[in-house]
């Protein structure tokens, strides 16, 4: 009887040991392809001939995604940085694309004298058609399996001149998920 108890004890101990060994994270065979790569992703399909999923997020998913980024930055839940990697306060983030213009022009009503017109501008989430990603890429050289780590994300809007002509894609702010950023930009 004693040998059966010892046998059961040893089998149980081996099972526990195997469970611990199998739960250890495996060493990654993936090697760094690049520590950082930056690229834009369109959020709205560039044309009706594209399949719905090519360079496109479905409408409600896109809205939730963009609102989540903007609201987190507005509320200070995440740190936001300008394009020069300067930390922005939530108030500074809210000021991006939200401003008031005061212009002098003719009154729209008689006697049509010059009057001050106040125009309020607000960030329209519909204008955010792209998201810029900063990522680290790794690859297993044997299987070619890729792994991407998102380091940062930046909403991007279309920027137009006073005549309505497209000027450029304008980044609004960066949010970094890696605590080494944005200081790591200064390293290389």
Secondary structure, 3 states (H helix, E strand, C coil): CHHHHHHHHHHHHHHHHHHHHHHCCCCCCEEEEEEEEEEEEECCCCCCCCCCCCCCCCHHHHHHHHHHHHHHHHCCCCCEECCCCCEECHHHHHHCCCEEEEEEEECCCCCCCEEEEEEEECCCHHHEEEEEEEEEEEEECCCCCEEEEEEEEEEEEEEECCCCCEEEEEEEEEEECCCCCCHHHHCC
